[in-house]
């Protein structure tokens, strides 16, 4: 059964020198409507948000236990990323012109999302062609949609 939820999405990217942490932080925050449901391997969260290119895109988050997350951003500039605390995984980023391989290193992952809501926080770095490109943080807060709240 799909449970309707609201999702608050906050992303932060350190712009400047990701090695020493100097520079400015670019922050984006938005709210989306979606669904969460149980799967054999855990939970699956799906929501639609506006992509940076202005198009709407569906994001799917597979919550596989407390320390393993697979996230698929749809749309023309889609990515499929795997977050696993303390580990590095490769992913492909499609920038609209050609695909690029990225290395995602998850520094910290906290997941308390259940069918009734919760929060996901991921601190990670992105490397492109062996060079650190950015330090990033994504936070998802999931809470029941008013469609299922009864008095």
Phi and psi in radians as a Rosetta constraint file:
Dihedral C 1 N 2 CA 2 C 2 CIRCULARHARMONIC -1.471 0.35
Dihedral N 2 CA 2 C 2 N 3 CIRCULARHARMONIC 2.257 0.35
Dihedral C 2 N 3 CA 3 C 3 CIRCULARHARMONIC -1.847 0.35
Dihedral N 3 CA 3 C 3 N 4 CIRCULARHARMONIC 2.151 0.35
Dihedral C 3 N 4 CA 4 C 4 CIRCULARHARMONIC -1.218 0.35
Dihedral N 4 CA 4 C 4 N 5 CIRCULARHARMONIC 2.367 0.35
Dihedral C 4 N 5 CA 5 C 5 CIRCULARHARMONIC -2.428 0.35
Dihedral N 5 CA 5 C 5 N 6 CIRCULARHARMONIC 2.765 0.35
Dihedral C 5 N 6 CA 6 C 6 CIRCULARHARMONIC -1.777 0.35
Dihedral N 6 CA 6 C 6 N 7 CIRCULARHARMONIC 2.552 0.35
Dihedral C 6 N 7 CA 7 C 7 CIRCULARHARMONIC -2.265 0.35
Dihedral N 7 CA 7 C 7 N 8 CIRCULARHARMONIC 2.141 0.35
Dihedral C 7 N 8 CA 8 C 8 CIRCULARHARMONIC -1.670 0.35
Dihedral N 8 CA 8 C 8 N 9 CIRCULARHARMONIC 2.122 0.35
Dihedral C 8 N 9 CA 9 C 9 CIRCULARHARMONIC -1.962 0.35
Dihedral N 9 CA 9 C 9 N 10 CIRCULARHARMONIC 2.192 0.35
Dihedral C 9 N 10 CA 10 C 10 CIRCULARHARMONIC -2.236 0.35
Dihedral N 10 CA 10 C 10 N 11 CIRCULARHARMONIC 2.166 0.35
Dihedral C 10 N 11 CA 11 C 11 CIRCULARHARMONIC -2.094 0.35
Dihedral N 11 CA 11 C 11 N 12 CIRCULARHARMONIC 2.501 0.35
Dihedral C 11 N 12 CA 12 C 12 CIRCULARHARMONIC -2.311 0.35
Dihedral N 12 CA 12 C 12 N 13 CIRCULARHARMONIC 2.294 0.35
Dihedral C 12 N 13 CA 13 C 13 CIRCULARHARMONIC -2.224 0.35
Dihedral N 13 CA 13 C 13 N 14 CIRCULARHARMONIC 2.263 0.35
Dihedral C 13 N 14 CA 14 C 14 CIRCULARHARMONIC -1.416 0.35
Dihedral N 14 CA 14 C 14 N 15 CIRCULARHARMONIC 2.043 0.35
Dihedral C 14 N 15 CA 15 C 15 CIRCULARHARMONIC -1.703 0.35
Dihedral N 15 CA 15 C 15 N 16 CIRCULARHARMONIC 2.416 0.35
Dihedral C 15 N 16 CA 16 C 16 CIRCULARHARMONIC 2.110 0.35
Dihedral N 16 CA 16 C 16 N 17 CIRCULARHARMONIC -2.323 0.35
Dihedral C 16 N 17 CA 17 C 17 CIRCULARHARMONIC -1.671 0.35
Dihedral N 17 CA 17 C 17 N 18 CIRCULARHARMONIC 1.791 0.35
Dihedral C 17 N 18 CA 18 C 18 CIRCULARHARMONIC -1.247 0.35
Dihedral N 18 CA 18 C 18 N 19 CIRCULARHARMONIC -0.234 0.35
Dihedral C 18 N 19 CA 19 C 19 CIRCULARHARMONIC -1.279 0.35
Dihedral N 19 CA 19 C 19 N 20 CIRCULARHARMONIC -0.879 0.35
Dihedral C 19 N 20 CA 20 C 20 CIRCULARHARMONIC -1.756 0.35
Dihedral N 20 CA 20 C 20 N 21 CIRCULARHARMONIC -0.019 0.35
Dihedral C 20 N 21 CA 21 C 21 CIRCULARHARMONIC 1.431 0.35
Dihedral N 21 CA 21 C 21 N 22 CIRCULARHARMONIC 0.118 0.35
Dihedral C 21 N 22 CA 22 C 22 CIRCULARHARMONIC -1.417 0.35
Dihedral N 22 CA 22 C 22 N 23 CIRCULARHARMONIC 2.634 0.35
Dihedral C 22 N 23 CA 23 C 23 CIRCULARHARMONIC 2.168 0.35
Dihedral N 23 CA 23 C 23 N 24 CIRCULARHARMONIC -3.005 0.35
Dihedral C 23 N 24 CA 24 C 24 CIRCULARHARMONIC -1.776 0.35
Dihedral N 24 CA 24 C 24 N 25 CIRCULARHARMONIC 2.737 0.35
Dihedral C 24 N 25 CA 25 C 25 CIRCULARHARMONIC -1.854 0.35
Dihedral N 25 CA 25 C 25 N 26 CIRCULARHARMONIC 2.228 0.35
Dihedral C 25 N 26 CA 26 C 26 CIRCULARHARMONIC -1.659 0.35
Dihedral N 26 CA 26 C 26 N 27 CIRCULARHARMONIC 2.164 0.35
Dihedral C 26 N 27 CA 27 C 27 CIRCULARHARMONIC -2.071 0.35
Dihedral N 27 CA 27 C 27 N 28 CIRCULARHARMONIC 2.393 0.35
Dihedral C 27 N 28 CA 28 C 28 CIRCULARHARMONIC -2.302 0.35
Dihedral N 28 CA 28 C 28 N 29 CIRCULARHARMONIC 2.313 0.35
Dihedral C 28 N 29 CA 29 C 29 CIRCULARHARMONIC -2.373 0.35
Dihedral N 29 CA 29 C 29 N 30 CIRCULARHARMONIC 2.360 0.35
Dihedral C 29 N 30 CA 30 C 30 CIRCULARHARMONIC -2.638 0.35
Dihedral N 30 CA 30 C 30 N 31 CIRCULARHARMONIC 2.864 0.35
Dihedral C 30 N 31 CA 31 C 31 CIRCULARHARMONIC -2.090 0.35
Dihedral N 31 CA 31 C 31 N 32 CIRCULARHARMONIC 2.450 0.35
Dihedral C 31 N 32 CA 32 C 32 CIRCULARHARMONIC -2.314 0.35
Dihedral N 32 CA 32 C 32 N 33 CIRCULARHARMONIC 2.815 0.35
Dihedral C 32 N 33 CA 33 C 33 CIRCULARHARMONIC -1.882 0.35
Dihedral N 33 CA 33 C 33 N 34 CIRCULARHARMONIC 2.441 0.35
Dihedral C 33 N 34 CA 34 C 34 CIRCULARHARMONIC -2.821 0.35
Dihedral N 34 CA 34 C 34 N 35 CIRCULARHARMONIC -2.788 0.35
Dihedral C 34 N 35 CA 35 C 35 CIRCULARHARMONIC -2.403 0.35
Dihedral N 35 CA 35 C 35 N 36 CIRCULARHARMONIC 2.634 0.35
Dihedral C 35 N 36 CA 36 C 36 CIRCULARHARMONIC -2.252 0.35
Dihedral N 36 CA 36 C 36 N 37 CIRCULARHARMONIC 2.462 0.35
Dihedral C 36 N 37 CA 37 C 37 CIRCULARHARMONIC -2.662 0.35
Dihedral N 37 CA 37 C 37 N 38 CIRCULARHARMONIC 2.732 0.35
Dihedral C 37 N 38 CA 38 C 38 CIRCULARHARMONIC -1.360 0.35
Dihedral N 38 CA 38 C 38 N 39 CIRCULARHARMONIC 2.481 0.35
Dihedral C 38 N 39 CA 39 C 39 CIRCULARHARMONIC -2.201 0.35
Dihedral N 39 CA 39 C 39 N 40 CIRCULARHARMONIC 3.080 0.35
Dihedral C 39 N 40 CA 40 C 40 CIRCULARHARMONIC -1.071 0.35
Dihedral N 40 CA 40 C 40 N 41 CIRCULARHARMONIC -0.612 0.35
Dihedral C 40 N 41 CA 41 C 41 CIRCULARHARMONIC -1.651 0.35
Dihedral N 41 CA 41 C 41 N 42 CIRCULARHARMONIC -0.056 0.35
Dihedral C 41 N 42 CA 42 C 42 CIRCULARHARMONIC 2.668 0.35
Dihedral N 42 CA 42 C 42 N 43 CIRCULARHARMONIC -2.205 0.35
Dihedral C 42 N 43 CA 43 C 43 CIRCULARHARMONIC -2.143 0.35
Dihedral N 43 CA 43 C 43 N 44 CIRCULARHARMONIC 2.696 0.35
Dihedral C 43 N 44 CA 44 C 44 CIRCULARHARMONIC -2.242 0.35
Dihedral N 44 CA 44 C 44 N 45 CIRCULARHARMONIC 2.171 0.35
Dihedral C 44 N 45 CA 45 C 45 CIRCULARHARMONIC -1.948 0.35
Dihedral N 45 CA 45 C 45 N 46 CIRCULARHARMONIC 2.241 0.35
Dihedral C 45 N 46 CA 46 C 46 CIRCULARHARMONIC -2.233 0.35
Dihedral N 46 CA 46 C 46 N 47 CIRCULARHARMONIC 2.324 0.35
Dihedral C 46 N 47 CA 47 C 47 CIRCULARHARMONIC -2.621 0.35
Dihedral N 47 CA 47 C 47 N 48 CIRCULARHARMONIC 2.752 0.35
Dihedral C 47 N 48 CA 48 C 48 CIRCULARHARMONIC -1.911 0.35
Dihedral N 48 CA 48 C 48 N 49 CIRCULARHARMONIC 2.293 0.35
Dihedral C 48 N 49 CA 49 C 49 CIRCULARHARMONIC -2.406 0.35
Dihedral N 49 CA 49 C 49 N 50 CIRCULARHARMONIC 2.881 0.35
Dihedral C 49 N 50 CA 50 C 50 CIRCULARHARMONIC -1.387 0.35
Dihedral N 50 CA 50 C 50 N 51 CIRCULARHARMONIC 2.282 0.35
Dihedral C 50 N 51 CA 51 C 51 CIRCULARHARMONIC -1.408 0.35
Dihedral N 51 CA 51 C 51 N 52 CIRCULARHARMONIC 2.796 0.35
Dihedral C 51 N 52 CA 52 C 52 CIRCULARHARMONIC -0.989 0.35
Dihedral N 52 CA 52 C 52 N 53 CIRCULARHARMONIC -0.448 0.35
Dihedral C 52 N 53 CA 53 C 53 CIRCULARHARMONIC -1.454 0.35
Dihedral N 53 CA 53 C 53 N 54 CIRCULARHARMONIC 0.067 0.35
Dihedral C 53 N 54 CA 54 C 54 CIRCULARHARMONIC 1.660 0.35
Dihedral N 54 CA 54 C 54 N 55 CIRCULARHARMONIC -0.295 0.35
Dihedral C 54 N 55 CA 55 C 55 CIRCULARHARMONIC -1.389 0.35
Dihedral N 55 CA 55 C 55 N 56 CIRCULARHARMONIC 2.716 0.35
Dihedral C 55 N 56 CA 56 C 56 CIRCULARHARMONIC -1.444 0.35
Dihedral N 56 CA 56 C 56 N 57 CIRCULARHARMONIC 2.493 0.35
Dihedral C 56 N 57 CA 57 C 57 CIRCULARHARMONIC -2.456 0.35
Dihedral N 57 CA 57 C 57 N 58 CIRCULARHARMONIC 2.515 0.35
Dihedral C 57 N 58 CA 58 C 58 CIRCULARHARMONIC -1.600 0.35
Dihedral N 58 CA 58 C 58 N 59 CIRCULARHARMONIC 2.289 0.35
Dihedral C 58 N 59 CA 59 C 59 CIRCULARHARMONIC -1.922 0.35
Dihedral N 59 CA 59 C 59 N 60 CIRCULARHARMONIC 2.320 0.35
Dihedral C 59 N 60 CA 60 C 60 CIRCULARHARMONIC -2.038 0.35
Dihedral N 60 CA 60 C 60 N 61 CIRCULARHARMONIC 2.241 0.35
Dihedral C 60 N 61 CA 61 C 61 CIRCULARHARMONIC -2.091 0.35
Dihedral N 61 CA 61 C 61 N 62 CIRCULARHARMONIC 2.069 0.35
Dihedral C 61 N 62 CA 62 C 62 CIRCULARHARMONIC -1.710 0.35
Dihedral N 62 CA 62 C 62 N 63 CIRCULARHARMONIC 2.050 0.35
Dihedral C 62 N 63 CA 63 C 63 CIRCULARHARMONIC -1.706 0.35
Dihedral N 63 CA 63 C 63 N 64 CIRCULARHARMONIC 1.725 0.35
Dihedral C 63 N 64 CA 64 C 64 CIRCULARHARMONIC -1.844 0.35
Dihedral N 64 CA 64 C 64 N 65 CIRCULARHARMONIC 1.442 0.35
Dihedral C 64 N 65 CA 65 C 65 CIRCULARHARMONIC 1.405 0.35
Dihedral N 65 CA 65 C 65 N 66 CIRCULARHARMONIC -2.986 0.35
Dihedral C 65 N 66 CA 66 C 66 CIRCULARHARMONIC -1.442 0.35
Dihedral N 66 CA 66 C 66 N 67 CIRCULARHARMONIC -0.383 0.35
Dihedral C 66 N 67 CA 67 C 67 CIRCULARHARMONIC -2.163 0.35
Dihedral N 67 CA 67 C 67 N 68 CIRCULARHARMONIC 0.281 0.35
Dihedral C 67 N 68 CA 68 C 68 CIRCULARHARMONIC -2.449 0.35
Dihedral N 68 CA 68 C 68 N 69 CIRCULARHARMONIC 2.105 0.35
Dihedral C 68 N 69 CA 69 C 69 CIRCULARHARMONIC -2.299 0.35
Dihedral N 69 CA 69 C 69 N 70 CIRCULARHARMONIC 2.355 0.35
Dihedral C 69 N 70 CA 70 C 70 CIRCULARHARMONIC -2.027 0.35
Dihedral N 70 CA 70 C 70 N 71 CIRCULARHARMONIC 2.206 0.35
Dihedral C 70 N 71 CA 71 C 71 CIRCULARHARMONIC -2.184 0.35
Dihedral N 71 CA 71 C 71 N 72 CIRCULARHARMONIC 2.208 0.35
Dihedral C 71 N 72 CA 72 C 72 CIRCULARHARMONIC -2.065 0.35
Dihedral N 72 CA 72 C 72 N 73 CIRCULARHARMONIC 1.918 0.35
Dihedral C 72 N 73 CA 73 C 73 CIRCULARHARMONIC -1.570 0.35
Dihedral N 73 CA 73 C 73 N 74 CIRCULARHARMONIC 2.082 0.35
Dihedral C 73 N 74 CA 74 C 74 CIRCULARHARMONIC -1.413 0.35
Dihedral N 74 CA 74 C 74 N 75 CIRCULARHARMONIC -2.966 0.35
Dihedral C 74 N 75 CA 75 C 75 CIRCULARHARMONIC 1.636 0.35
Dihedral N 75 CA 75 C 75 N 76 CIRCULARHARMONIC 3.138 0.35
Dihedral C 75 N 76 CA 76 C 76 CIRCULARHARMONIC -1.116 0.35
Dihedral N 76 CA 76 C 76 N 77 CIRCULARHARMONIC -0.522 0.35
Dihedral C 76 N 77 CA 77 C 77 CIRCULARHARMONIC -1.915 0.35
Dihedral N 77 CA 77 C 77 N 78 CIRCULARHARMONIC 0.889 0.35
Dihedral C 77 N 78 CA 78 C 78 CIRCULARHARMONIC -1.346 0.35
Dihedral N 78 CA 78 C 78 N 79 CIRCULARHARMONIC 2.724 0.35
Dihedral C 78 N 79 CA 79 C 79 CIRCULARHARMONIC -2.464 0.35
Dihedral N 79 CA 79 C 79 N 80 CIRCULARHARMONIC 2.730 0.35
Dihedral C 79 N 80 CA 80 C 80 CIRCULARHARMONIC -2.199 0.35
Dihedral N 80 CA 80 C 80 N 81 CIRCULARHARMONIC 1.953 0.35
Dihedral C 80 N 81 CA 81 C 81 CIRCULARHARMONIC -2.084 0.35
Dihedral N 81 CA 81 C 81 N 82 CIRCULARHARMONIC 2.540 0.35
Dihedral C 81 N 82 CA 82 C 82 CIRCULARHARMONIC -2.023 0.35
Dihedral N 82 CA 82 C 82 N 83 CIRCULARHARMONIC 2.230 0.35
Dihedral C 82 N 83 CA 83 C 83 CIRCULARHARMONIC -1.972 0.35
Dihedral N 83 CA 83 C 83 N 84 CIRCULARHARMONIC 2.159 0.35
Dihedral C 83 N 84 CA 84 C 84 CIRCULARHARMONIC -2.497 0.35
Dihedral N 84 CA 84 C 84 N 85 CIRCULARHARMONIC 2.039 0.35
Dihedral C 84 N 85 CA 85 C 85 CIRCULARHARMONIC -0.903 0.35
Dihedral N 85 CA 85 C 85 N 86 CIRCULARHARMONIC 2.251 0.35
Dihedral C 85 N 86 CA 86 C 86 CIRCULARHARMONIC 1.386 0.35
Dihedral N 86 CA 86 C 86 N 87 CIRCULARHARMONIC 0.062 0.35
Dihedral C 86 N 87 CA 87 C 87 CIRCULARHARMONIC -2.160 0.35
Dihedral N 87 CA 87 C 87 N 88 CIRCULARHARMONIC 2.827 0.35
Dihedral C 87 N 88 CA 88 C 88 CIRCULARHARMONIC -2.042 0.35
Dihedral N 88 CA 88 C 88 N 89 CIRCULARHARMONIC 2.358 0.35
Dihedral C 88 N 89 CA 89 C 89 CIRCULARHARMONIC -2.285 0.35
Dihedral N 89 CA 89 C 89 N 90 CIRCULARHARMONIC 2.582 0.35
Dihedral C 89 N 90 CA 90 C 90 CIRCULARHARMONIC -1.567 0.35
Dihedral N 90 CA 90 C 90 N 91 CIRCULARHARMONIC 2.613 0.35
Dihedral C 90 N 91 CA 91 C 91 CIRCULARHARMONIC -2.550 0.35
Dihedral N 91 CA 91 C 91 N 92 CIRCULARHARMONIC 2.915 0.35
Dihedral C 91 N 92 CA 92 C 92 CIRCULARHARMONIC -1.972 0.35
Dihedral N 92 CA 92 C 92 N 93 CIRCULARHARMONIC 2.281 0.35
Dihedral C 92 N 93 CA 93 C 93 CIRCULARHARMONIC -1.953 0.35
Dihedral N 93 CA 93 C 93 N 94 CIRCULARHARMONIC 2.193 0.35
Dihedral C 93 N 94 CA 94 C 94 CIRCULARHARMONIC -1.719 0.35
Dihedral N 94 CA 94 C 94 N 95 CIRCULARHARMONIC 1.976 0.35
Dihedral C 94 N 95 CA 95 C 95 CIRCULARHARMONIC -1.639 0.35
Dihedral N 95 CA 95 C 95 N 96 CIRCULARHARMONIC 0.194 0.35
Dihedral C 95 N 96 CA 96 C 96 CIRCULARHARMONIC 1.667 0.35
Dihedral N 96 CA 96 C 96 N 97 CIRCULARHARMONIC -0.294 0.35
Dihedral C 96 N 97 CA 97 C 97 CIRCULARHARMONIC -2.014 0.35
Dihedral N 97 CA 97 C 97 N 98 CIRCULARHARMONIC -0.839 0.35
Dihedral C 97 N 98 CA 98 C 98 CIRCULARHARMONIC -2.740 0.35
Dihedral N 98 CA 98 C 98 N 99 CIRCULARHARMONIC 2.668 0.35
Dihedral C 98 N 99 CA 99 C 99 CIRCULARHARMONIC -1.326 0.35
Dihedral N 99 CA 99 C 99 N 100 CIRCULARHARMONIC 2.549 0.35
Dihedral C 99 N 100 CA 100 C 100 CIRCULARHARMONIC -2.198 0.35
Dihedral N 100 CA 100 C 100 N 101 CIRCULARHARMONIC 2.487 0.35
Dihedral C 100 N 101 CA 101 C 101 CIRCULARHARMONIC -1.549 0.35
Dihedral N 101 CA 101 C 101 N 102 CIRCULARHARMONIC 2.275 0.35
Dihedral C 101 N 102 CA 102 C 102 CIRCULARHARMONIC -2.054 0.35
Dihedral N 102 CA 102 C 102 N 103 CIRCULARHARMONIC 2.635 0.35
Dihedral C 102 N 103 CA 103 C 103 CIRCULARHARMONIC -1.960 0.35
Dihedral N 103 CA 103 C 103 N 104 CIRCULARHARMONIC 2.134 0.35
Dihedral C 103 N 104 CA 104 C 104 CIRCULARHARMONIC -1.887 0.35
Dihedral N 104 CA 104 C 104 N 105 CIRCULARHARMONIC 2.051 0.35
Dihedral C 104 N 105 CA 105 C 105 CIRCULARHARMONIC -1.902 0.35
Dihedral N 105 CA 105 C 105 N 106 CIRCULARHARMONIC 2.064 0.35
Dihedral C 105 N 106 CA 106 C 106 CIRCULARHARMONIC -1.532 0.35
Dihedral N 106 CA 106 C 106 N 107 CIRCULARHARMONIC 1.984 0.35
Dihedral C 106 N 107 CA 107 C 107 CIRCULARHARMONIC -1.430 0.35
Dihedral N 107 CA 107 C 107 N 108 CIRCULARHARMONIC -0.718 0.35
Dihedral C 107 N 108 CA 108 C 108 CIRCULARHARMONIC -2.607 0.35
Dihedral N 108 CA 108 C 108 N 109 CIRCULARHARMONIC 2.423 0.35
Dihedral C 108 N 109 CA 109 C 109 CIRCULARHARMONIC -2.430 0.35
Dihedral N 109 CA 109 C 109 N 110 CIRCULARHARMONIC 2.173 0.35
Dihedral C 109 N 110 CA 110 C 110 CIRCULARHARMONIC -2.220 0.35
Dihedral N 110 CA 110 C 110 N 111 CIRCULARHARMONIC 2.157 0.35
Dihedral C 110 N 111 CA 111 C 111 CIRCULARHARMONIC -2.297 0.35
Dihedral N 111 CA 111 C 111 N 112 CIRCULARHARMONIC 2.067 0.35
Dihedral C 111 N 112 CA 112 C 112 CIRCULARHARMONIC -2.136 0.35
Dihedral N 112 CA 112 C 112 N 113 CIRCULARHARMONIC 0.296 0.35
Dihedral C 112 N 113 CA 113 C 113 CIRCULARHARMONIC -1.272 0.35
Dihedral N 113 CA 113 C 113 N 114 CIRCULARHARMONIC 2.280 0.35
Dihedral C 113 N 114 CA 114 C 114 CIRCULARHARMONIC -2.257 0.35
Dihedral N 114 CA 114 C 114 N 115 CIRCULARHARMONIC -3.045 0.35
Dihedral C 114 N 115 CA 115 C 115 CIRCULARHARMONIC -1.128 0.35
Dihedral N 115 CA 115 C 115 N 116 CIRCULARHARMONIC -0.305 0.35
Dihedral C 115 N 116 CA 116 C 116 CIRCULARHARMONIC -1.716 0.35
Dihedral N 116 CA 116 C 116 N 117 CIRCULARHARMONIC 0.030 0.35
Dihedral C 116 N 117 CA 117 C 117 CIRCULARHARMONIC 2.131 0.35
Dihedral N 117 CA 117 C 117 N 118 CIRCULARHARMONIC -2.943 0.35
Dihedral C 117 N 118 CA 118 C 118 CIRCULARHARMONIC 2.439 0.35
Dihedral N 118 CA 118 C 118 N 119 CIRCULARHARMONIC -2.794 0.35
Dihedral C 118 N 119 CA 119 C 119 CIRCULARHARMONIC -2.496 0.35
Dihedral N 119 CA 119 C 119 N 120 CIRCULARHARMONIC 2.532 0.35
Dihedral C 119 N 120 CA 120 C 120 CIRCULARHARMONIC -2.200 0.35
Dihedral N 120 CA 120 C 120 N 121 CIRCULARHARMONIC 2.213 0.35
Dihedral C 120 N 121 CA 121 C 121 CIRCULARHARMONIC -2.209 0.35
Dihedral N 121 CA 121 C 121 N 122 CIRCULARHARMONIC 2.238 0.35
Dihedral C 121 N 122 CA 122 C 122 CIRCULARHARMONIC -2.304 0.35
Dihedral N 122 CA 122 C 122 N 123 CIRCULARHARMONIC 2.153 0.35
Dihedral C 122 N 123 CA 123 C 123 CIRCULARHARMONIC -1.828 0.35
Dihedral N 123 CA 123 C 123 N 124 CIRCULARHARMONIC 2.214 0.35
Dihedral C 123 N 124 CA 124 C 124 CIRCULARHARMONIC -2.623 0.35
Dihedral N 124 CA 124 C 124 N 125 CIRCULARHARMONIC 2.843 0.35
Dihedral C 124 N 125 CA 125 C 125 CIRCULARHARMONIC -2.022 0.35
Dihedral N 125 CA 125 C 125 N 126 CIRCULARHARMONIC 2.689 0.35
Dihedral C 125 N 126 CA 126 C 126 CIRCULARHARMONIC -2.111 0.35
Dihedral N 126 CA 126 C 126 N 127 CIRCULARHARMONIC 2.203 0.35
Dihedral C 126 N 127 CA 127 C 127 CIRCULARHARMONIC -1.977 0.35
Dihedral N 127 CA 127 C 127 N 128 CIRCULARHARMONIC 2.384 0.35
Dihedral C 127 N 128 CA 128 C 128 CIRCULARHARMONIC -2.115 0.35
Dihedral N 128 CA 128 C 128 N 129 CIRCULARHARMONIC 2.170 0.35
Dihedral C 128 N 129 CA 129 C 129 CIRCULARHARMONIC 0.884 0.35
Dihedral N 129 CA 129 C 129 N 130 CIRCULARHARMONIC 0.760 0.35
Dihedral C 129 N 130 CA 130 C 130 CIRCULARHARMONIC 1.399 0.35
Dihedral N 130 CA 130 C 130 N 131 CIRCULARHARMONIC -0.014 0.35
Dihedral C 130 N 131 CA 131 C 131 CIRCULARHARMONIC -1.965 0.35
Dihedral N 131 CA 131 C 131 N 132 CIRCULARHARMONIC 2.413 0.35
Dihedral C 131 N 132 CA 132 C 132 CIRCULARHARMONIC -1.129 0.35
Dihedral N 132 CA 132 C 132 N 133 CIRCULARHARMONIC 2.167 0.35
Dihedral C 132 N 133 CA 133 C 133 CIRCULARHARMONIC -1.767 0.35
Dihedral N 133 CA 133 C 133 N 134 CIRCULARHARMONIC -0.669 0.35
Dihedral C 133 N 134 CA 134 C 134 CIRCULARHARMONIC -2.866 0.35
Dihedral N 134 CA 134 C 134 N 135 CIRCULARHARMONIC 2.710 0.35
Dihedral C 134 N 135 CA 135 C 135 CIRCULARHARMONIC -1.792 0.35
Dihedral N 135 CA 135 C 135 N 136 CIRCULARHARMONIC 2.291 0.35
Dihedral C 135 N 136 CA 136 C 136 CIRCULARHARMONIC -2.337 0.35
Dihedral N 136 CA 136 C 136 N 137 CIRCULARHARMONIC 2.812 0.35
Dihedral C 136 N 137 CA 137 C 137 CIRCULARHARMONIC -2.497 0.35
Dihedral N 137 CA 137 C 137 N 138 CIRCULARHARMONIC 2.342 0.35
Dihedral C 137 N 138 CA 138 C 138 CIRCULARHARMONIC -2.202 0.35
Dihedral N 138 CA 138 C 138 N 139 CIRCULARHARMONIC 2.432 0.35
Dihedral C 138 N 139 CA 139 C 139 CIRCULARHARMONIC -2.333 0.35
Dihedral N 139 CA 139 C 139 N 140 CIRCULARHARMONIC 2.225 0.35
Dihedral C 139 N 140 CA 140 C 140 CIRCULARHARMONIC -2.053 0.35
Dihedral N 140 CA 140 C 140 N 141 CIRCULARHARMONIC 2.195 0.35
Dihedral C 140 N 141 CA 141 C 141 CIRCULARHARMONIC -1.949 0.35
Dihedral N 141 CA 141 C 141 N 142 CIRCULARHARMONIC 2.129 0.35
Dihedral C 141 N 142 CA 142 C 142 CIRCULARHARMONIC -1.984 0.35
Dihedral N 142 CA 142 C 142 N 143 CIRCULARHARMONIC 2.293 0.35
Dihedral C 142 N 143 CA 143 C 143 CIRCULARHARMONIC -2.540 0.35
Dihedral N 143 CA 143 C 143 N 144 CIRCULARHARMONIC 2.681 0.35
Dihedral C 143 N 144 CA 144 C 144 CIRCULARHARMONIC -1.015 0.35
Dihedral N 144 CA 144 C 144 N 145 CIRCULARHARMONIC 2.497 0.35
Dihedral C 144 N 145 CA 145 C 145 CIRCULARHARMONIC -1.375 0.35
Dihedral N 145 CA 145 C 145 N 146 CIRCULARHARMONIC 2.646 0.35
Dihedral C 145 N 146 CA 146 C 146 CIRCULARHARMONIC -1.060 0.35
Dihedral N 146 CA 146 C 146 N 147 CIRCULARHARMONIC -0.308 0.35
Dihedral C 146 N 147 CA 147 C 147 CIRCULARHARMONIC -1.075 0.35
Dihedral N 147 CA 147 C 147 N 148 CIRCULARHARMONIC -0.453 0.35
Dihedral C 147 N 148 CA 148 C 148 CIRCULARHARMONIC -1.882 0.35
Dihedral N 148 CA 148 C 148 N 149 CIRCULARHARMONIC -0.053 0.35
Dihedral C 148 N 149 CA 149 C 149 CIRCULARHARMONIC -1.435 0.35
Dihedral N 149 CA 149 C 149 N 150 CIRCULARHARMONIC 2.156 0.35
Dihedral C 149 N 150 CA 150 C 150 CIRCULARHARMONIC -2.122 0.35
Dihedral N 150 CA 150 C 150 N 151 CIRCULARHARMONIC 2.728 0.35
